């Protein structure tokens, strides 16, 4: 990490609160990206999830096109596209078109996970006998060949052109929650983003493996690391913990195989928690940084220090849009050197 505070960015899952609609959730994303662009955040990523009633973002390319058309400066990308769900040529065409429409602003973050349950994964991939995960390096090589026109002379796809091929191709990132993508990103000389909010126990080993594996490339001379963090800021620690109740309940339901839309803080508090459920929810959200601005500053600063992150990608989920916007404003204020 350079001798500067980490940059700040946003990961938006387009959450659909209980009693709301996907249309309203996507309108909230527009409000959020326009605000964080004004606050000086570096990039804004949207994710790919399927068969989840509480998440409106199923097609990153479509949502990126919408958000990019309504903003001017902030980088916009996928955090990420789950490459095994798609033909590499289709992804190259989609993001080549986005990068042509919005030159110098498009990121293509790639992951290996399905972004859904096994039945939905089979429906997406039309295959019952292979996961696609083991083919990830080959899929990635094909995608890069289509994006850059870099297939070797004997490759069967060398005469295929992904149209349009952008003059400024999208910036490729590898995303992960284990060492696999970390090592592959390092070997290919690509930037790497680790999902700390999803797998905090593996954050430091994966980041170190990425740096140890890094080989300079045309994309990067040196390693570049971003770390995803779940953050909720409020005026006080007590208020932040209250607003965080729905996220704890949603994570419990998700990990129990029964995903649901985000509840209100009142409903989360009234939920008939068993001691085991409280312990499980606490474990699932132990890496979340929740509190007043000073608490959030301390948590994010510690995360940046132990990982050496160049960038922190903040994911905030609240029932109320006003609380989510306020949280990002407080985070920007707490980490003002990075936001500036």
Protein Blocks (a to p, Z undefined) as FASTA:
>chain_A
ZZbddddddddehiacehiafklmmmmmmmmmmmmmmnopabdcddddehiakbcblblm
lmmmmmmmmcmklccddddddfklpcfklmmmmmmmmmmmmghiaccdddfbeoiafklm
mmmnopakbghlmmmmmmmmmmmmmmnopacfkbcklmpccddddfbdcddddddfbfkl
mmmmmmnopacdddfklmmmlmmmmmmmmmmmpccdfkbmbdcddddddddddfbfklmm
mmmmmmmmmmmmmmnopacddddfklmmmpccdfklmmmmmmmmmmpccddfklmmmmmm
mmmmmnopabdcdddddfblklmmmmmmmmmmmmmmmmZZ
